Amino acid sequence: MDEAQFLGVYEHFYPDNFSGDGFSTHYVVLGYQLTLDLPLDQLPDVQHENYCWWEPAALLQSKEVHLHSKWYLDPKVGIKPAHLL
């Protein structure tokens, strides 16, 4: 997709996992920024739900937004992703 802007490589570490079987999780994410003209109710809801629009400043201040999600808007928040070390 020509409209995708590569943001970088991000690493996400969790002390647990989706199945709860006593091992940790490590994700390597290739972050991209896309501009889409798509209603929120048409986004996939298999793993995620309750989509909403946020102003960037409000998202970065909110305790409802996971730290890893904040990295995509401001890599200075929290631990720096691998590509910024």
Secondary structure, 3 states (H helix, E strand, C coil): CCCCEEEEEEEEEECCCCCCCCCCEEEEEEEEECCCCCCHHHCCCCCCCCCCCCCHHHHHHCCCCCHHHHHCCCCCCCCCCHHHC
